[in-house]
């Protein structure tokens, strides 16, 4: 669990660093980001960038849900209590 948590932390840090750089340098010249009518230059396909971000966020959310649930199932409490704790954590997906 320790390495899983640190892996998620590092993966999120790397992903959001790259994502921030993509937003900053999405267009050339950069002014084209907020003024698309500037002649010349080009921009990244924003739809692809947003879909990639959404996919990573879904993966990240599910991973963050699964990571503590592995520990919940090892607790020495009744099954009903384990399910209640898991459902409480699952509310975070809403």
VOVORO-266197 format. One record per atom (N, C-alpha, C, CB): atom name; y negated, z, x negated. Coordinates in steps of 0.001 Angstrom, whole numbers. Each point is the difference from the previous one (the first is absolute). Glycine has a CB too. Layout:
 atomo      yy      zz      xx
    CA       Y       Z       X
...
# end
This chain:
 atomo      yy      zz      xx
     N    1189       0    -820
    CA   -1189       0     820
     C   -1259       0    -868
    CB    1264    1204    1803
     N   -1229    -492   -2912
    CA   -1146      68    -908
     C    -364   -1389    -510
    CB     666    2327    -671
     N     337   -3071     190
    CA    -269   -1336    -533
     C    -398    -975    1108
    CB    1626     446   -1854
     N   -1080    -258    3035
    CA    -398    -841    1126
     C   -1462     185     358
    CB    2325     113     848
     N   -2765    1148    -836
    CA   -1403     282     323
     C    -921    -582   -1062
    CB     687    2097    1192
     N    -350   -1897   -2449
    CA    -847    -541   -1069
     C      20   -1524     -17
    CB     432    2061   -1340
     N     702   -2644    1670
    CA      65   -1465      75
     C    -945    -524    1077
    CB    2389      58    -790
     N   -2403     614    1947
    CA    -913    -417    1067
     C   -1456     177    -404
    CB    1737     610    1676
     N   -2043     476   -2374
    CA   -1372     235    -448
     C    -448   -1103    -952
    CB     329    2479     269
     N     504   -2790   -1252
    CA    -345   -1033    -983
     C     -86   -1368     671
    CB    1124    1337   -1817
     N    -162   -1639    2679
    CA      11   -1291     689
     C   -1256    -174     856
    CB    2516      44      19
     N   -2903     991     710
    CA   -1230     -69     798
     C   -1227    -169    -885
    CB    1077    1426    1746
     N   -1137    -698   -2846
    CA   -1140    -124    -914
     C    -139   -1403    -559
    CB     272    2388    -580
     N     843   -2956     142
    CA     -23   -1361    -551
     C    -379   -1005    1085
    CB    1754     638   -1699
     N   -1142    -499    2862
    CA    -274    -947    1080
     C   -1473      22     401
    CB    2349     289     811
     N   -2908     890    -614
    CA   -1386      71     459
     C    -996    -357   -1096
    CB     696    1741    1620
     N    -330   -1556   -2874
    CA    -853    -478   -1088
     C     -52   -1526       8
    CB     566    2042   -1373
     N     590   -2663    1514
    CA      58   -1466      70
     C    -712    -496    1260
    CB    2184       4   -1276
     N   -1975     690    2397
    CA    -652    -389    1251
     C   -1512      63     -82
    CB    1987     815    1204
     N   -2500     221   -1864
    CA   -1446     125    -172
     C    -537   -1136    -865
    CB     184    2496     239
     N     540   -2824   -1300
    CA    -416   -1111    -859
     C      14   -1314     778
    CB     905    1213   -2014
     N      88   -1398    2880
    CA      49   -1223     808
     C   -1202     -97     937
    CB    2503      48    -124
     N   -2895    1067     702
    CA   -1159     -18     898
     C   -1268    -326    -783
    CB    1116    1683    1509
     N   -1250   -1092   -2694
    CA   -1203    -224    -802
     C     -90   -1450    -463
    CB      73    2390    -748
     N    1047   -2941     298
    CA      -5   -1356    -549
     C     689   -1004     923
    CB     -13     996   -2280
     N     -85    -789    3601
    CA     655    -890     956
     C    -635   -1384      19
    CB     589    1987    1372
     N   -1862   -2045   -1636
    CA    -706   -1283      51
     C    -700    -277   -1321
    CB    -319     263    2474
     N     164   -1535   -2746
    CA    -736    -432   -1176
     C    -987   -1059     466
    CB    1947     509   -1592
     N   -3215    -298    1552
    CA    -767    1172    -420
     C     163    1150    1008
    CB   -1657   -1516   -1167
     N    1430    2743     699
    CA     235    1184     831
     C    -906      59    1225
    CB     712    1187   -2048
     N   -1863   -1811    1976
    CA    -909      -2    1146
     C     633    -671    1221
    CB   -1939     -38   -1586
     N    2935    -802    1346
    CA     661    -722    1087
     C     794     947     907
    CB     133   -2024   -1478
     N     139    3248    1008
    CA     719     981     820
     C    -801     303    1263
    CB    1064    1002   -2064
     N   -2355    -733    1933
    CA    -814     360    1160
     C    -828   -1154     538
    CB     -81    2287    -892
     N      39   -3424     169
    CA    -711   -1174     492
     C     891   -1221    -201
    CB   -2264    1043    -525
     N    3138   -1331    1492
    CA     953   -1100    -170
     C    -637   -1386      11
    CB    1665    1453    1065
     N   -2969   -1538    -785
    CA    -665   -1300      68
     C    -536    -463   -1350
    CB    -592     519    2344
     N     818     254   -3399
    CA    -415    -415   -1339
     C     832   -1224    -386
    CB    -655    2393    -662
     N      -1   -3479     251
    CA     764   -1199    -359
     C     808     223   -1279
    CB   -1751   -1424    1104
     N    2914     797   -1156
    CA     864     121   -1171
     C     722    1333     -18
    CB   -1531   -1502   -1257
     N    2282    1705     232
    CA     753    1238    -136
     C    1210      21     921
    CB   -2101    1169    -633
     N    2875    -118     497
    CA    1178     133     845
     C     357    1473     131
    CB     835   -2281    -704
     N     -53    2581    1731
    CA     430    1373     265
     C    1516      32     191
    CB   -2239     545    1061
     N    2803     638   -1287
    CA    1415     197     287
     C     228     -77    1502
    CB     267    1432   -2062
     N     955   -1746    2451
    CA     358     -21    1411
     C      55    1443     504
    CB    1311   -2176    -275
     N   -2305    2566    1064
    CA     -87    1395     447
     C    1164     381     906
    CB   -2479    -143    -176
     N    3026    -811     930
    CA    1139     301     864
     C    1199     442    -827
    CB    -833   -1661    1682
     N    1100     982   -2773
    CA    1121     373    -865
     C    -225    1368    -634
    CB     432   -2424    -457
     N   -1663    2691      53
    CA    -318    1299    -603
     C     197    1113    1019
    CB   -1646   -1096   -1558
     N    1180     900    2795
    CA     134    1025    1038
     C    1457     205     404
    CB   -2287    -583     821
     N    3059    -490    -757
    CA    1425     147     339
     C     753     743   -1090
    CB    -110   -2116    1319
     N    -219    1824   -2567
    CA     623     720   -1108
     C    -363    1476      53
    CB     -61   -2079   -1399
     N   -1192    2374    1670
    CA    -444    1396     100
     C     707     708    1151
    CB   -2236    -637    -957
     N    2356     -29    2093
    CA     678     605    1148
     C    1471     261    -305
    CB   -1600   -1163    1537
     N    2254     211   -2192
    CA    1408     181    -360
     C     184    1176    -939
    CB     369   -2442     297
     N   -1232    2545   -1293
    CA     110    1113    -939
     C    -278    1328     692
    CB    -684   -1521   -1865
     N    -288    1550    2766
    CA    -311    1240     711
     C    1158     447     887
    CB   -2415    -625     -45
     N    3088    -316     691
    CA    1178     346     804
     C    1092     561    -897
    CB    -571   -1794    1674
     N     832    1131   -2798
    CA    1002     490    -952
     C    -355    1396    -490
    CB     482   -2355    -702
     N   -1734    2558     370
    CA    -460    1292    -503
     C     151    1091    1063
    CB   -1613   -1188   -1516
     N    1232     890    2753
    CA     113     984    1078
     C    1453     393     253
    CB   -2074    -942    1029
     N    2952     -37    -978
    CA    1416     289     238
     C     583     792   -1165
    CB     212   -2098    1374
     N    -592    1756   -2593
    CA     489     737   -1170
     C    -465    1449      19
    CB      -2   -2125   -1307
     N   -1247    2334    1698
    CA    -535    1360      72
     C     693     791    1109
    CB   -2216    -820    -872
     N    2676     154    1918
    CA     751     673    1057
     C    1415     335    -458
    CB   -1368   -1205    1715
     N    2002     280   -2417
    CA    1393     184    -413
     C     132    1051   -1092
    CB     453   -2370     608
     N   -1384    2407   -1525
    CA     110     903   -1150
     C     202    1464     400
    CB   -1441   -1583   -1258
     N     607    2172    2100
    CA     258    1398     366
     C    1173     166     962
    CB   -2408     433    -343
     N    2744   -1487    1099
    CA    1113     129     937
     C    1323     190    -730
    CB   -1247   -1416    1632
     N    1343     913   -2861
    CA    1215     230    -785
     C     182    1486    -285
    CB    -232   -2279   -1035
     N    -851    2973     805
    CA      69    1446    -234
     C     266     763    1292
    CB   -1562    -265   -1930
     N    1041    -245    3034
    CA     202     676    1285
     C    1482      65     340
    CB   -2254    -786     781
     N    2985    -298   -1025
    CA    1418     -30     365
     C     833     927    -882
    CB    -296   -2351     787
     N    -239    2803   -1909
    CA     724     934    -868
     C    -306    1459     331
    CB     -35   -1732   -1786
     N    -881    1986    2712
    CA    -336    1369     376
     C    1173     664     713
    CB   -2421    -641     180
     N    2511    1938    -314
    CA    1054     770     659
     C    -529     563    1317
    CB    1040     582   -2238
     N   -1357   -1496    3143
    CA    -471     356    1338
     C     799    -828    1000
    CB   -2353     581    -843
     N    2364    -179    2113
    CA     742    -776    1003
     C    -505   -1445      95
    CB     398    2121    1275
     N     506   -3000    -853
    CA    -308   -1425      97
     C   -1207    -249     902
    CB    2419    -519    -378
     N   -2502    1247    1485
    CA   -1119    -179     927
     C   -1328     277    -699
    CB    1487     643    1922
     N   -1526     371   -2751
    CA   -1227     350    -726
     C    -348   -1101   -1010
    CB     510    2470     286
     N     498   -3050    -935
    CA    -241   -1102    -942
     C    -633   -1192     716
    CB    1952     763   -1400
     N   -1422   -1080    2573
    CA    -530   -1124     776
     C   -1439     288     423
    CB    2323    -563     820
     N   -2601    1802    -418
    CA   -1364     365     388
     C    -972    -160   -1167
    CB     935    1601    1685
     N    -536   -1162   -2862
    CA    -860    -128   -1182
     C    -222   -1473    -336
    CB     844    2213    -875
     N     232   -3001     939
    CA    -110   -1430    -289
     C    -942    -685     989
    CB    2329      22    -947
     N   -2205     306    2231
    CA    -880    -606    1007
     C   -1450     414    -204
    CB    1906     -25    1611
     N   -2109    1252   -2054
    CA   -1358     447    -302
     C    -606    -834   -1132
    CB     604    2330     754
     N     191   -2597   -1784
    CA    -481    -855   -1090
     C    -199   -1445     474
    CB    1188    1482   -1655
     N    -317   -1937    2544
    CA     -84   -1378     487
     C   -1259    -236     828
    CB    2490    -102       1
     N   -3092    1161     525
    CA   -1256    -161     739
     C   -1093    -599    -879
    CB     629    1946    1439
     N    -495   -1794   -2739
    CA    -970    -568    -925
     C     -25   -1521      19
    CB     315    1996   -1405
     N     728   -2620    1927
    CA      21   -1460      93
     C    -918    -515    1104
    CB    2339      27    -860
     N   -2657     847    1802
    CA    -861    -435    1111
     C   -1378    -114    -453
    CB    1445    1048    1621
# end
